[in-house]
Amino acid sequence: MRRANGRQSGGGQSFGIDQIPKSLLPLLALQHTLATPWPVVAGVTLAFLLMETPVAWLFHRMGLRDRPY
């Protein structure tokens, strides 16, 4: 869980706790407006979950982020 100062308690990452709401909630809010079927919502959420960590690590290696997570 993240603290108010941005640091995580327990010292480890909580995989999925941060990524899933960032992708799923906007998709659910716009699902009917965009006529998006459930498999697409699930696929986009899964893709975001799987790609966010490697992309964050890559951005860290390129010097675009301070932390690799």
Secondary structure as the mmCIF struct_conf table of DSSP 4:
data_model
#
loop_
_struct_conf.conf_type_id
_struct_conf.id
_struct_conf.beg_label_comp_id
_struct_conf.beg_label_asym_id
_struct_conf.beg_label_seq_id
_struct_conf.end_label_comp_id
_struct_conf.end_label_asym_id
_struct_conf.end_label_seq_id
STRN STRN1 ARG A 2 ARG A 2
TURN_TY1_P TURN_TY1_P1 ALA A 4 ASN A 5
BEND BEND1 GLY A 6 GLY A 6
HELX_LH_PP_P HELX_LH_PP_P1 ARG A 7 ARG A 7
STRN STRN2 GLN A 8 GLN A 8
TURN_TY1_P TURN_TY1_P2 SER A 9 GLY A 10
BEND BEND2 GLY A 11 GLY A 12
TURN_TY1_P TURN_TY1_P3 PHE A 15 ASP A 18
HELX_RH_AL_P HELX_RH_AL_P1 GLN A 19 LEU A 34
TURN_TY1_P TURN_TY1_P4 ALA A 35 ALA A 35
HELX_RH_AL_P HELX_RH_AL_P2 TRP A 38 ARG A 61
TURN_TY1_P TURN_TY1_P5 MET A 62 GLY A 63
BEND BEND3 LEU A 64 LEU A 64
BEND BEND4 ASP A 66 ARG A 67
#
